[in-house]
Amino acid sequence: MITMKNIIREGNDTLRAEAKKATFPLTDEQLQLAHDMMEFLENSQDPKIAEKYHLRAGVGLAAPQVDVSLQMASVLVPGPEGEAPLFKDTIVNPVIISHSVQGAALSEGEGCLSVDRDVPGYVVRHDRITLRYYDIDGNQHKIRLKNYPAIVCQHEIDHLHGILFYDHIDHEHPFTMENEDLVIE
């Protein structure tokens, strides 16, 4: 079971490296990692389990965050209370094949399980993306995401390329956005 002690923090070289593409079929070790990363997200979103194991809530976890340089990330974006998740899958070798011109940022900014400090500012990303990825069985998927699920996937894909969320913040003007950009509550 992955806990917070398994998640590496900023300063570790793996977080800034370009992760290796996965090849199929995935190894048993890689399949176990995918399972463990999704299990962490499920546990972190369950208040009782999260409290018991001192887990910070997460909606995404990339392999580099557990010190594995592999292009794989688990994403679990919860839906409204009692409804199915907005997006749940382990994305392998993901590529954004198209995106909106319009940007979007979360009103409260972004956080990261690998960053133990608050970094204020808007992280402007694409509001809508078309994502191509493989699931853990090697099946290719192409999906369109918008708003919060699109932002979460972009955050996780950044991890696969050595980019952290605060690299996107304009440090001179952290709360400045283009007029057309959306602020997502």
Secondary structure, DSSP 8 states (H G I E B T S, - for coil): ---GGGS--TT-GGGGS--B---SS--HHHHHHHHHHHHHHHHHTSHHHHHHHT----SEEEGGGGT--BSEEEEEE--STTS--SEEEEEEEEEEEEE-SSEEEETT---BTTB-S---S---EESEEEEEEE-TTS-EEEEEEEHHHHHHHHHHHHHTTT--GGGGS-SSSTT---TT-EEE-
